[in-house]
Amino acid sequence: MQPENQSSGQERRSFIEEARRGQIVAATIETIAEIGYAKASFVQIARRAGISPGLISYHFAKREALMKQVMLTVHASMDQALSARGEGAESYRAALRAIIEGFVHYCAEHPAELIAISQIAAASRDAEAARAWADDQHESTLAELEDMFREGQEHGELRTFSPRVMAVSVLAAMEAAPAELTARPDTDVAAYARELADLFDLAVRRG
């Protein structure tokens, strides 16, 4: 097996090791959601996972490495969920709707994950690498949205507007969804997702 502090060029981790790392990441998410990032020590995470703190240290030499893996895992899960919703979209407007509605539904279905990555991103010191990665992910998402809007305009489907301004606006509206759903747990998630998608569909469409 390959512990966290070995080089990435060495042999691929075993299935058992990947499963154990997944267990640790899941326990970390649950621990942060329950008691907060500051109190989510290896001891607390190990207690929830039913393993020893030393086993966590074997897979993640530093707390920073574990927190970054949480960010990577949640974003990969989110990307997979959004890709599944957007698969087969027949237009740029349909793709935009799938992204927005998919994100809102993901937030509603994965509250612990959203709490965990938001606290990690806002934390200091040992989460610095995780925050830097989150910033890179943010810019990457903006760039993808910009490209989608620009292509939609070039194909004559979308009206003339600044792709960057629209991308920033869409992402900001999406990122506001988790706090709204948390503050108002009785929100009709489907209606919220539909209304938000309608708003930007009207903003980008021609005529």
Stockholm file with secondary structure:
# STOCKHOLM 1.0

chainA/1-207         MQPENQSSGQERRSFIEEARRGQIVAATIETIAEIGYAKASFVQIARRAGISPGLISYHFAKREALMKQVMLTVHASMDQALSARGEGAESYRAALRAIIEGFVHYCAEHPAELIAISQIAAASRDAEAARAWADDQHESTLAELEDMFREGQEHGELRTFSPRVMAVSVLAAMEAAPAELTARPDTDVAAYARELADLFDLAVRRG
#=GR chainA/1-207 SS CCCTTSCTTSCCCCHHHHHHHHHHHHHHHHHHHHHCTTTCCHHHHHHHHTSCHHHHHHHCSSHHHHHHHHHHHHHHHHHHHHHHHHTTCCSHHHHHHHHHHHHHHHHHHCHHHHHHHHHHHHCCGGGHHHHHHHHHHHHHHHHHHHHHHHHHHHTTSBCSCCHHHHHHHHHHHHHTHHHHHHHCTTCCHHHHHHHHHHHHHHHHBCC
#=GC SS_cons         CCCTTSCTTSCCCCHHHHHHHHHHHHHHHHHHHHHCTTTCCHHHHHHHHTSCHHHHHHHCSSHHHHHHHHHHHHHHHHHHHHHHHHTTCCSHHHHHHHHHHHHHHHHHHCHHHHHHHHHHHHCCGGGHHHHHHHHHHHHHHHHHHHHHHHHHHHTTSBCSCCHHHHHHHHHHHHHTHHHHHHHCTTCCHHHHHHHHHHHHHHHHBCC
//
